[in-house]
Amino acid sequence: MDSSEYDGSEWILRLAGSPDQVVRARRLISVTLGRDHPLHDDCVLLTSEIATNAVVHSRSGDGGAFTVTVLCSADAVRVCVQDEGSSSAPCVCRTSADATGGRGLPLVEALAHRWGLIREAGANRVWFELVLEPATVPRSRLAGVR
């Protein structure tokens, strides 16, 4: 899904690269979607993960900034966080069960409909999309239902 598939609702927020600003990134999602939106909770969680990564693992956290962009339609949300760069690209690293970190991108990979990473001139742009999908009920469960 590209940006042309969204209804024109776009929000962009540039934030200081400090841990307390991740709350503001989550708040942007809540205000944009509304708490009753069916994708709200997953979107807030994943935004928190990639905004935290920008602060902890990039130059954004060393006195820089990061940008959060939200595009939404009635049935899809795309969030992008761009940081000020790092010496290496973010990775979906597998960690041990007792590790206290390293679960952000695996969580994004598990919950997002699609996600990706664009690395240009050392800066990282991590994005994800969440899509409402119609509920499906297996035919066997409908047998005998009239």
C-alpha positions as CSV (number, residue, x, y, z in Angstrom):
1,M,0.0,0.0,0.0
2,D,1.5,3.3,-0.9
3,S,0.6,6.8,0.3
4,S,-1.9,7.3,-2.6
5,E,-4.1,4.6,-1.0
6,Y,-4.7,6.7,2.1
7,D,-7.5,9.3,2.3
8,G,-5.3,12.3,2.8
9,S,-5.1,12.2,6.6
10,E,-1.4,12.8,7.2
11,W,0.3,13.9,10.4
12,I,3.9,14.7,10.9
13,L,5.6,15.4,14.2
14,R,9.3,16.2,14.7
15,L,10.4,15.3,18.3
16,A,13.6,15.8,20.3
17,G,15.6,12.5,20.5
18,S,15.0,11.9,24.2
19,P,13.1,9.0,25.9
20,D,10.3,11.2,27.2
21,Q,9.4,12.1,23.6
22,V,8.3,8.6,22.8
23,V,5.2,9.3,24.9
24,R,4.4,12.2,22.5
25,A,4.8,9.8,19.5
26,R,2.3,7.4,21.1
27,R,-0.1,10.4,21.8
28,L,0.1,11.4,18.1
29,I,-1.3,7.9,17.2
30,S,-4.0,8.1,19.8
31,V,-5.1,11.6,18.7
32,T,-4.9,10.7,15.0
33,L,-6.8,7.4,15.2
34,G,-8.9,7.8,18.3
35,R,-8.9,5.2,21.1
36,D,-11.9,3.4,19.6
37,H,-10.2,2.6,16.3
38,P,-9.7,-1.1,15.9
39,L,-6.0,-0.7,15.0
40,H,-5.3,1.8,17.9
41,D,-3.6,-0.5,20.4
42,D,-1.3,-2.4,18.0
43,C,-0.4,0.9,16.3
44,V,0.5,2.6,19.6
45,L,2.6,-0.4,20.6
46,L,4.5,-0.6,17.3
47,T,5.0,3.2,17.2
48,S,6.4,3.1,20.7
49,E,8.9,0.3,19.7
50,I,10.2,2.1,16.6
51,A,10.3,5.5,18.2
52,T,12.3,4.0,21.2
53,N,14.7,2.4,18.7
54,A,15.3,5.8,17.1
55,V,16.1,7.3,20.5
56,V,18.2,4.4,21.9
57,H,20.0,3.2,18.8
58,S,20.7,6.2,16.6
59,R,22.2,9.7,16.7
60,S,18.7,11.0,17.4
61,G,19.3,10.0,21.0
62,D,22.6,12.0,21.1
63,G,21.0,15.4,21.1
64,G,19.2,14.9,17.8
65,A,15.6,14.5,16.8
66,F,13.3,12.0,15.1
67,T,10.2,12.4,12.9
68,V,7.0,10.5,13.1
69,T,4.7,10.4,10.1
70,V,1.2,8.9,10.3
71,L,-1.0,8.2,7.2
72,C,-4.4,6.8,7.8
73,S,-7.6,5.7,6.1
74,A,-10.7,4.0,7.3
75,D,-9.1,0.6,7.1
76,A,-5.3,1.1,7.2
77,V,-2.6,3.0,9.1
78,R,1.0,3.6,8.0
79,V,3.5,4.9,10.5
80,C,7.0,5.9,9.7
81,V,9.8,7.0,12.1
82,Q,12.9,8.6,10.7
83,D,16.0,9.0,12.8
84,E,19.2,10.9,12.3
85,G,21.3,7.8,11.5
86,S,23.4,5.2,13.1
87,S,26.6,3.3,12.3
88,S,24.7,0.2,11.3
89,A,21.3,-0.6,10.0
90,P,18.5,-1.8,12.4
91,C,18.1,-5.5,12.3
92,V,15.5,-8.1,13.4
93,C,17.8,-9.7,15.9
94,R,16.7,-12.8,17.9
95,T,17.4,-12.5,21.6
96,S,17.4,-14.9,24.5
97,A,14.3,-15.3,26.6
98,D,15.9,-13.5,29.5
99,A,17.1,-10.5,27.5
100,T,15.7,-7.1,28.5
101,G,15.7,-5.7,25.0
102,G,15.9,-6.6,21.3
103,R,12.2,-7.4,20.8
104,G,11.1,-4.2,19.0
105,L,11.5,-5.1,15.3
106,P,10.5,-8.8,15.8
107,L,7.3,-7.4,17.3
108,V,6.8,-5.2,14.3
109,E,7.5,-8.1,12.1
110,A,4.9,-10.2,13.9
111,L,2.1,-7.7,14.1
112,A,2.4,-5.5,11.0
113,H,0.7,-6.3,7.7
114,R,3.8,-5.0,6.1
115,W,6.9,-3.1,7.3
116,G,10.2,-2.0,6.0
117,L,13.4,-0.1,6.5
118,I,14.9,2.5,4.2
119,R,18.4,3.6,4.9
120,E,19.7,6.7,3.1
121,A,23.0,8.5,3.9
122,G,23.1,6.6,7.2
123,A,19.6,7.8,8.3
124,N,17.0,5.1,9.1
125,R,13.4,5.3,8.1
126,V,11.4,2.4,9.7
127,W,7.8,2.1,8.7
128,F,4.9,-0.3,9.3
129,E,1.3,-0.7,8.0
130,L,-1.6,-2.2,9.9
131,V,-4.7,-3.1,7.9
132,L,-8.2,-4.0,8.9
133,E,-9.0,-7.3,7.4
134,P,-12.5,-8.7,7.2
135,A,-13.1,-11.4,9.8
136,T,-13.2,-14.8,8.2
137,V,-15.1,-17.7,9.6
138,P,-14.2,-21.2,8.3
139,R,-17.0,-22.8,6.3
140,S,-17.1,-25.8,8.6
141,R,-18.1,-23.5,11.5
142,L,-21.0,-22.2,9.5
143,A,-22.4,-25.7,8.7
144,G,-26.0,-25.8,9.9
145,V,-26.2,-22.1,10.5
146,R,-29.2,-20.5,8.7
